[in-house]
């Protein structure tokens, strides 16, 4: 998930430098959404991993 977010961030940066504003904005938005999803899943994974053994 983090890899995809970084990929879209790089696409947004390249598109912004080349002047493709719409593509850059869309890629940046996708990168932000994927990064937030990654953070949420990461935190949930940390919390679920700290559970004790089920009896």
N, C-alpha and C positions, 0 to 999 in steps of 0.2 A: 504494500500500500504506500509506504514511504517512497519507494522507488518510482511509482507512478506519479506521485505528487512532485518529486524532483524533476521528472521528465517533462511534465506540463509546465513547471516553472521555467525550465530552460527553453522550451518552445515559446513561452510568453516573452522571455527576454530577447530571444532572437527575432521574433516577429515585431517586437517593439522597436528594436534597432533598425530593422528594415522598413518600418513605417506601416506595417499592417496593424492598425489600431484595433479593429474588431477582433481579429484572430488573437492578438495579444491579450485583450480584455477577457475573451472567452477562456483562453488557456489559463490565465491567472485565476479566474474564478474557479475553474475546475481544480487547479492546484490547491487553492485554499480549502475547498470542500473536502478533497481527499486527505489533506493534512489534518483537518479537524476530525474526520472519521478515523484516521490512524491514531490520533491522540486518544479519542474515546475508547477505541478497542484496546489500546495499550493500557490505559488505566483500568478498564474492566478486567483485562488479563492479569494485571498485577493484583487486583483485589481478589479475584477468583483463585489465584495461585497461592494465596496465603491461608486458604482454608485448611483446617485440620483433616485428618483422615476420617472417612465416614465409617461409623461403627456398625 
